Amino acid sequence: MLWPPLITLLAVTLLLRAAGAAGIRPLRSWHTSLCGGLAAMFTLTGTAHFNGVREDLIAMVPPALPLLSCWSH
């Protein structure tokens, strides 16, 4: 699913940017806010490794990369 990670990226980035606009100095730049959004998105997608979605993610790997399931332990 594309939508939950994308929504997380946008929502957290905008939330952090709003916090920067409200006066939190370290969050005033788009770069810092975007880094926080990316971290949240990667954390959300990374949690798939620890639940039942892992097999679904491995099933999406193209046959040209057959060893990817071995790398994702």
Backbone as numpy.savetxt, mean C-alpha at the origin, in Angstrom:
# Nx Ny Nz CAx CAy CAz Cx Cy Cz
-7.88 -7.17 -5.95 -8.71 -5.98 -5.95 -7.83 -4.74 -5.95
-8.13 -3.86 -6.82 -7.36 -2.63 -6.94 -7.87 -1.54 -6.01
-9.15 -1.53 -5.75 -9.73 -0.38 -5.08 -9.29 -0.16 -3.64
-9.28 -1.16 -2.76 -8.87 -0.86 -1.37 -7.47 -0.27 -1.26
-6.45 -0.80 -1.95 -5.13 -0.15 -1.84 -5.12 1.27 -2.42
-5.80 1.47 -3.53 -5.84 2.80 -4.14 -6.57 3.79 -3.24
-7.67 3.36 -2.66 -8.41 4.23 -1.74 -7.56 4.54 -0.52
-6.84 3.55 -0.01 -5.96 3.76 1.13 -4.87 4.77 0.80
-4.24 4.60 -0.36 -3.19 5.53 -0.79 -3.72 6.96 -0.86
-4.85 7.14 -1.52 -5.40 8.49 -1.67 -5.87 9.07 -0.34
-6.59 8.27 0.44 -7.14 8.77 1.70 -6.05 9.16 2.69
-5.06 8.30 2.86 -4.00 8.60 3.83 -3.15 9.77 3.35
-2.85 9.81 2.05 -2.07 10.92 1.52 -2.80 12.25 1.75
-4.08 12.28 1.43 -4.84 13.51 1.62 -5.02 13.86 3.10
-5.18 12.85 3.93 -5.30 13.09 5.37 -4.01 13.69 5.93
-2.88 13.13 5.53 -1.60 13.66 6.00 -1.35 15.06 5.45
-1.74 15.29 4.20 -1.59 16.62 3.61 -2.46 17.64 4.32
-3.67 17.23 4.70 -4.56 18.11 5.46 -3.96 18.42 6.83
-3.35 17.42 7.44 -2.69 17.65 8.73 -1.54 18.65 8.57
-0.82 18.55 7.45 0.24 19.51 7.18 -0.31 20.91 6.99
-1.43 21.01 6.29 -2.05 22.32 6.08 -2.60 22.89 7.39
-2.94 22.00 8.32 -3.47 22.44 9.62 -2.37 22.89 10.57
-1.11 22.69 10.17 -0.03 23.22 11.01 1.03 22.24 11.44
0.91 20.99 11.09 1.96 20.02 11.46 3.07 20.15 10.43
4.15 20.82 10.82 5.21 21.18 9.89 5.81 20.02 9.10
6.12 18.87 9.71 6.75 17.79 8.92 5.86 17.26 7.79
4.57 17.50 7.87 3.65 16.97 6.86 3.25 18.03 5.82
3.95 19.13 5.76 3.57 20.19 4.84 3.90 19.88 3.39
4.84 19.00 3.13 5.20 18.71 1.74 4.39 17.53 1.21
4.12 17.57 -0.08 3.42 16.47 -0.73 4.27 15.21 -0.69
5.57 15.36 -0.78 6.47 14.20 -0.78 6.31 13.40 0.51
6.34 14.07 1.64 6.20 13.39 2.93 4.82 12.75 3.06
3.79 13.48 2.65 2.43 12.94 2.74 2.27 11.72 1.83
2.85 11.78 0.65 2.76 10.65 -0.27 3.53 9.44 0.26
4.66 9.68 0.90 5.40 8.57 1.51 4.56 7.87 2.58
3.84 8.65 3.36 2.95 8.07 4.36 1.81 7.28 3.72
1.27 7.81 2.63 0.21 7.10 1.90 0.71 5.80 1.31
1.91 5.82 0.74 2.50 4.59 0.20 2.76 3.57 1.29
3.25 4.04 2.42 3.50 3.12 3.54 2.20 2.45 3.99
1.13 3.22 4.07 -0.17 2.66 4.46 -0.67 1.66 3.41
-0.49 2.00 2.13 -0.94 1.10 1.07 -0.16 -0.20 1.09
1.16 -0.11 1.23 1.98 -1.33 1.27 1.68 -2.16 2.51
1.39 -1.51 3.62 1.02 -2.24 4.83 -0.30 -2.99 4.61
-1.26 -2.33 4.00 -2.54 -2.98 3.72 -2.36 -4.18 2.79
-1.62 -3.99 1.70 -1.45 -5.10 0.76 -0.54 -6.18 1.33
0.38 -5.80 2.19 1.27 -6.78 2.81 0.55 -7.70 3.78
-0.53 -7.23 4.36 -1.27 -8.08 5.29 -1.91 -9.27 4.58
-2.02 -9.19 3.27 -2.58 -10.32 2.51 -1.70 -11.56 2.65
-0.44 -11.37 2.96 0.48 -12.49 3.13 0.10 -13.34 4.34
-0.55 -12.73 5.32 -0.83 -13.42 6.57 -2.26 -13.90 6.71
-3.04 -13.85 5.65 -4.39 -14.39 5.71 -4.67 -15.23 4.47
-5.89 -15.57 4.21 -6.23 -16.50 3.13 -6.10 -15.95 1.73
-5.74 -14.68 1.56 -5.65 -14.08 0.23 -4.32 -14.41 -0.45
-3.37 -14.92 0.28 -2.04 -15.19 -0.27 -2.11 -16.09 -1.50
-2.90 -17.13 -1.43 -3.03 -18.05 -2.57 -3.61 -17.34 -3.79
-4.55 -16.44 -3.55 -5.13 -15.68 -4.66 -4.10 -14.77 -5.31
-3.25 -14.17 -4.49 -2.20 -13.31 -5.05 -1.20 -14.13 -5.87
-0.83 -15.29 -5.38 0.10 -16.15 -6.11 -0.53 -16.62 -7.42
-1.84 -16.86 -7.43 -2.52 -17.31 -8.65 -2.49 -16.25 -9.74
-2.31 -14.99 -9.39 -2.26 -13.91 -10.37 -0.91 -13.78 -11.05
0.10 -14.48 -10.53 1.45 -14.39 -11.10 1.47 -15.08 -12.46
2.00 -14.42 -13.48 2.04 -15.03 -14.81 2.95 -16.27 -14.82
2.68 -17.20 -15.72 3.49 -18.42 -15.80 4.96 -18.14 -16.09
5.29 -17.00 -16.63 6.69 -16.66 -16.91 7.50 -16.53 -15.63
6.85 -16.39 -14.49 7.54 -16.27 -13.20 7.15 -17.42 -12.29
7.50 -18.64 -12.61 7.00 -19.79 -11.84 7.56 -19.88 -10.43
8.70 -19.30 -10.15 9.31 -19.44 -8.84 8.84 -18.38 -7.83
7.95 -17.50 -8.23 7.53 -16.43 -7.33 6.88 -16.98 -6.08
6.16 -18.09 -6.17 5.54 -18.65 -4.98 6.59 -19.12 -3.98
7.75 -19.50 -4.48 8.84 -19.91 -3.59 9.47 -18.70 -2.89
9.45 -17.56 -3.55 10.04 -16.34 -2.97 9.17 -15.70 -1.93
7.89 -15.98 -1.93 6.96 -15.25 -1.07 6.68 -15.99 0.23
7.71 -16.41 0.92 7.51 -17.10 2.20 7.63 -16.14 3.32
